[in-house]
């Protein structure tokens, strides 16, 4: 398990990445993060819910209530155009960051 | 199994949010917890264990609630925060909480209908602004016209002679001094006369507007100087009158200083000591006057009863009525008539309050304008009330439901009233702001159009009026719908279909009538303006400018001197490169002046002087006619050969030729001035020019050569210079040339001739623009009113229309059905408007140029235009009715 600080720094990028190709509801996002990271990154509803709200306020994602047959209605989020743009730039920043960190951490002694 | 919604509701503690928002959050969080629970169950946990696992997702509910709550509050609009708090506190204080909720609901309703809100707010804003601005003008022109202590005591005293058609004319010096000595009703009486002065001894000599005033002048007005003193009684005596009181504007311009020391100025060649500076704002008799000089008359002039040239202002003793003053003055006038029958026979005193004298002519048009604006404002308010009612009627079903659920009458009506408060409050505030801006931007323009003594400003009185209007709009827009709603609540909302319609129809009749009447007025103004703009002044105003000169009497006493200096000046000006021609005249056109003298033809030799015909008399130099490009009809122009030593010659205008020699050729006839024995041969006939103003026909007039004049009192001339160079450069060159001839010669006025023509049509243009704007607004309001009635009829009769269409009614019948009421109101409005216009036209025929005879054409045009507009206003919403599907209509309600 990673520390809260590490998780906090990458939370927005993770959420936006998961919404890149399809819309998902809140719990599903949290579950996907846990599954795809093999249980290494876990977000509880208490911490993921405010992140989703924040991203929605900034116009990077948009939520709407959808009722699927046989299910109760849920709030689904999708990436907005601004969010797509932001995700792309954040990905580049992340790549640069990882590269920079690796150059120090993995530098031959 | 846990009810997760209930679980979240119990744990989540949110601050007051918008209605429904908290439920959404609760549902969202509950769904996620439920998903977590279901996932846990799927992994094989027992129900209890799965529940615990789900609950692990949110362990610190306080932290979570604060997190969500703060964010939700931050993204709310202030009004929504206010509303949320209101509904939260309504639990504790139902009445006030409800009040806030209603206000919020009104704000939301208006936000949901931005077009309607904008329309209503701007209608009130325009109404308030227009009323406040016109009131400011009216207030400055009418109420602040006499800005002196106890203005009701101030009187204007004049002389009248009904036999000669003189009403409120000027007063002779001898009569004034007799009035001063004999009256028992005035605490003080003073005479004054316009008198312009040449100011020399300064860098740029100037022609100054001044006033000759008797010693009591300032005490009559009770005007106190800002610095120094006014005149002492002995300063009226010849020899002691070399003192002057000046305006602060003059003081700053000439001396560039603020405090009075022992300065002197040179006026008409005499050194005068400045003894006082009047306060800013003192502007009697008008704003142009910059200096006041003692009226110092010689003993002979004091005894002169024939020359009437003084204006008289007096202050009545306290407690005396105007009638008593008139009686006292009548007795004195009768005594003077008996004592001096030659000069005073038929002359009586004419007394009106100074206020009436200042504003008499302005009152009617200004009050008319104000009445129109107020009517427009009221129309706007009633229209908005109508729209609010129409919307309230559409919400009849909602109201019925609320009543059925137990809502009280006050609760039902309050939101409607709050909507009106918002319209009135926003409209009123915006309107006052617009008025402030308009006054600030248009002050100088307005002051030019309406001659007021004081500045036009936004007074507390005008602001109070703005507040009052806002209140009035609130009462009309608020109370009319509320009264309607009260009535409706008694009858049941859903059955309140036709009850209020007659009132709205009456309002529309009034609106259409007002719009039609205004349109006729506007049309008259526009036609008048167009006619005036197309008037041929009789000369070519392009590329010409005029310069007014008055020669100092001390320096240029004789005719010869005056003629010589004018000749030299013109020669100098003609030598400026680019100057095509230059001439001069004693009495320039379009200045409202035409000096009139008695003239004798050869056949009038035996007539006594008072029986001789009168005509305008002007003295012109060579090149005047060619400089003005006045058309020559017969003979020749006056030229340089018409000098003092050559045979006397004159040119007459077409009107004089026609009046004096109707059946024979004017050329070759001889004519003379009644008080000049020399006979002048008519050598040419020129076309008429607009002498007095563009709107007045030329009077019969004769032009004598300036070089042959025998009147030394004629010490002025207006130069006309036609050139091919820009006006600025030309003015600079003319100043230099004039200074090269006489460095003390001031220029009193420089005017670009085309600008003078433009200035002439400023007021008619303003009237045309203003009335057209008002007409546009009035018609817009009327069209909205009509359209809303038709739309209302369509909404109300949807079911009926469906039935009728199902039974085979065609579109024409449906159109007739829904347009009937509106069309009836509109036609009645048009008819009443046309009737009112007949009276308006009669009034305008006397007020506006060139409207006489146009009445029927204007009425016909307005009638056709109004019918078309009405048809359009009714048709657009009525067409909706023809597209109603019978099946849908039958399901309506």
HADDOCK unambig.tbl for C-alpha pairs under 7 A between the chains (distance, minus, plus):
assign (segid A and resid 26 and name CA) (segid B and resid 32 and name CA) 6.77 0.50 0.50
assign (segid A and resid 27 and name CA) (segid B and resid 32 and name CA) 5.16 0.50 0.50
assign (segid A and resid 27 and name CA) (segid B and resid 35 and name CA) 6.85 0.50 0.50
assign (segid A and resid 44 and name CA) (segid B and resid 57 and name CA) 4.84 0.50 0.50
assign (segid A and resid 45 and name CA) (segid B and resid 57 and name CA) 5.27 0.50 0.50
assign (segid A and resid 45 and name CA) (segid B and resid 58 and name CA) 6.42 0.50 0.50
assign (segid A and resid 46 and name CA) (segid B and resid 57 and name CA) 6.00 0.50 0.50
assign (segid A and resid 46 and name CA) (segid B and resid 58 and name CA) 4.95 0.50 0.50
assign (segid A and resid 46 and name CA) (segid B and resid 64 and name CA) 6.23 0.50 0.50
assign (segid A and resid 50 and name CA) (segid B and resid 68 and name CA) 6.55 0.50 0.50
assign (segid A and resid 74 and name CA) (segid B and resid 28 and name CA) 6.73 0.50 0.50
assign (segid A and resid 74 and name CA) (segid B and resid 31 and name CA) 6.73 0.50 0.50
assign (segid A and resid 75 and name CA) (segid B and resid 28 and name CA) 6.44 0.50 0.50
